[in-house]
Amino acid sequence: MAVMEAAAARSRFMAPSTSPLAAQAYNLRCTLSFGDIYAQILVWMVVIFVSLAAGLALMGTSKPVLALVGVGLILVLSLPFLLFAFTTTLLNHIALEPRSAAEGDPA
């Protein structure tokens, strides 16, 4: 009973939705393909190989701790940029398409 009263009280204070998205049904479609992220993967692989090469070069100069720190630092600092690039590319390829009347209600 209290739940129904709380819902009724909330509905009195909520403004009706005037958003055009509320009246129309939409399909969510992802248009991302492998070609969209291929260059990002290649760049990150280059970063990994360059950091490993730098680490091996530092290993050879009898500074193994510096080599491990250098490789770790490069990988840790490059990972957020990779994740940001992936997520922004994904979000740019998400499309909301109006559902046609022929498709009907999926429920």
Secondary structure by P-SEA (a helix, b strand, c coil): caaaaaaaaaaaaccccccccccbbbbbbbccccccaaaaaaaaaaaaaaaaaaaaaaaaaccaaaaaaaaaaaaaaaaaaaaaaaaaaaaaabbbbbbcccccccc
